[in-house]
């Protein structure tokens, strides 16, 4: 596991450190009810704190070796959409129940596989 303070302490810039370690975004609010209107995710770790009924988020483009974590700390089930032409576990979208987390792994330019956790 890479620890940002140690990477920066070894002389790397903050941009290099983010590229090596990734970054998290907390306090997100889900939006929209489909791929076109969902909240676009940009971080490696995404904590969604507010989820109204039927709202969702959109994963970044899939890439072999990429990893994205989505945590649903909101009050409603969260929809997670793949970009157009991509799939998550063979479907266009998946859901995450409240207080659950899901890790998404990119296995190609159009495919995400996921692991649902606690």
C-alpha positions in Angstrom: 0.0 0.0 0.0 1.3 3.4 -0.9 0.9 6.2 1.7 0.8 9.7 0.3 2.9 11.4 3.0 5.7 8.9 2.4 5.6 9.2 -1.3 5.8 13.1 -1.0 8.4 12.7 1.7 10.6 10.9 -0.8 10.7 14.0 -3.1 7.7 13.4 -5.4 5.4 16.3 -6.3 1.8 16.3 -5.2 0.7 15.5 -8.8 3.0 12.5 -8.9 1.8 11.4 -5.5 -1.8 11.6 -6.6 -0.9 9.5 -9.8 0.8 6.9 -7.6 -1.6 6.8 -4.7 -4.9 7.9 -6.1 -7.3 10.2 -4.2 -10.7 10.1 -2.5 -13.7 12.3 -2.7 -16.1 12.5 0.3 -19.6 13.9 0.7 -20.8 13.3 -2.8 -24.5 13.8 -3.7 -25.9 11.3 -6.3 -27.8 12.9 -9.2 -30.1 12.1 -12.0 -31.9 8.8 -12.8 -29.9 7.5 -15.8 -26.5 7.5 -17.5 -27.0 10.9 -19.0 -27.9 12.6 -15.8 -26.0 10.7 -13.1 -23.1 12.3 -11.2 -19.8 11.7 -13.0 -17.2 10.2 -10.7 -13.6 11.3 -11.0 -11.8 9.9 -7.9 -10.4 6.5 -7.1 -12.4 6.3 -3.9 -15.9 7.9 -3.9 -18.0 8.3 -0.8 -21.6 9.2 -1.7 -23.3 10.7 1.4 -26.6 11.8 -0.2 -28.8 9.5 -2.3 -32.4 10.4 -3.1 -34.6 7.7 -4.5 -33.5 6.5 -8.0 -30.4 8.7 -8.2 -27.0 7.5 -9.4 -23.4 8.0 -10.4 -21.4 7.3 -13.5 -18.1 5.4 -13.5 -15.1 6.8 -15.5 -14.2 5.1 -18.7 -13.1 1.5 -18.1 -9.4 0.7 -18.6 -7.6 -2.6 -18.1 -6.1 -2.4 -14.6 -8.1 0.5 -13.3 -9.9 0.4 -9.9 -12.7 2.5 -8.5 -14.4 2.2 -5.1 -17.9 3.5 -4.5 -19.4 3.7 -0.9 -23.1 4.4 -0.4 -23.5 6.2 2.9 -26.8 7.7 1.7 -30.4 6.9 2.7 -31.4 5.2 -0.6 -30.1 2.6 -2.9 -27.5 4.0 -5.3 -27.4 3.2 -9.0 -24.0 3.0 -10.7 -23.8 3.3 -14.4 -21.1 2.3 -16.9 -20.2 4.7 -19.8 -22.1 4.1 -23.0 -20.9 1.0 -24.7 -19.4 -0.4 -21.5 -20.8 -2.9 -19.0 -20.5 -3.7 -15.3 -20.8 -7.4 -14.6 -22.4 -7.8 -18.0 -25.0 -5.1 -17.4 -25.3 -1.4 -18.1 -25.7 -0.6 -14.4 -25.6 -2.1 -10.9 -26.9 -0.9 -7.5 -25.4 -0.5 -4.1 -27.7 -0.7 -1.1 -27.3 1.9 1.7 -24.2 1.4 3.9 -22.6 -0.9 1.3 -19.4 -0.6 -0.8 -18.5 -1.9 -4.2 -15.1 -2.1 -5.8 -15.0 -1.9 -9.6 -12.1 -3.4 -11.6 -11.5 -2.5 -15.2 -10.6 -5.6 -17.3 -10.8 -3.9 -20.7 -11.7 -0.6 -22.4 -15.4 -1.6 -22.1 -15.7 -3.9 -19.1 -15.9 -3.4 -15.4 -16.3 -6.4 -12.9 -17.2 -5.6 -9.4 -17.1 -7.0 -5.8 -19.8 -6.0 -3.4 -18.7 -5.6 0.2 -20.0 -4.6 3.5 
